Amino acid sequence: MEDVRHAVSSLGRLPLPELRRPGPGRAFLLRALRALTGASNAAIARFAGVSPQTAGRAPSSLDPTVLRVATVCRDPRFRALDTTDIRQRWPRLAGRA
């Protein structure tokens, strides 16, 4: 499921925290998770931070945007948008302002 979340972030140009907020990004994530994984509604709900009912209402059809997610999953060229400070990820930059 993490691969799907990263692909949705990359394709939607949405930072990862945005996918947990109500809105089109989270709806896109839920559609992709329902269509591309064999996970239960409860598992998708826990992963996405929604109720099982919300996860179950997301369509599970393979529309063109969901097929694009399937295409880029696990492709290293499509990275999730990270909002953390780069100095946290690369300690040698920590002393720079």
N, C-alpha and C positions, 0 to 999 in steps of 0.2 A: 504494500500500500504506500510505502514511503516513496517508491519510484514513481507512482502515479501522482502523488502530491508534488514531487519535484517537477515533473513534466507539466502539470497544470500551472504551477508557478511560472515556469519558463515561458510557456506558450501564451499565458494570459498576461505576462509581464507584471505579475503580482507578487509582492513580498510574501514569504511564508506566513507571517502573522495575519495578513489580510485574508487568508483562506479560512481562518477561524471565526471571522466576523460575518454576521448576516449580510448577504448581498450576492451579486452575480458571481463573484469569485468562489464563494463557498458552494453555491448552487452548481457551478461547473465542476468543482471537486467531487461533490456527491454524485453527480451524473456519471463522471468518469469512474469513480470507485464502484458504483453499482454495476456498470456495464463491463468493466475490465477485470474485476476481481471476483472470486467466488466467495467472498466474505459475507457473513450474515449481516442483516440490518443492525443488530446489536454491536457487532464488531466495527462496522463502518461508523456507527454513532459514537462509540468510544474514541475511535481514531480522529474523527472530525470535530468532536466536541459538541455534538448535537444530540437530540433525543432519538430513540429508535423510530418513532413515528415520523420525524422529519427525514431521517435517512430513508425510510420506506417509501416516502412520497416522491423521492427523486426518480425521474425516468431512468430505465435501465437499457434504453435502446442505443444502438451504435450509430449515432448521427455523425455527420462529417467532422465536427469538432472533437468528438470523443475518439474517432478513428485517428485523428492527428495525434492525440495524446498517446494512443497505443503505438504509433510509429516512432515517437521520440523517447519513450520509456527506456531507461538504461543507456541512452545515448549521451556520452560525456560532453558533447557539444552543447547540450541543453541543460544548463544548471539552474537550480532554484535560485530565486532572488533572495539573498540574505541581507537582513537589515542590521546585523551586529557590526560593531565598530571593527574595522580591519585590524586595528592594533590588538584586539583580543584574539584574533585568529593567527596573527603573525607577531609573536612576542618581540622579535628584534625591532619592530617599529614602535614599541610601547613608549619609548622615550621621546618620540617626535610629536610635535603639536600639529 
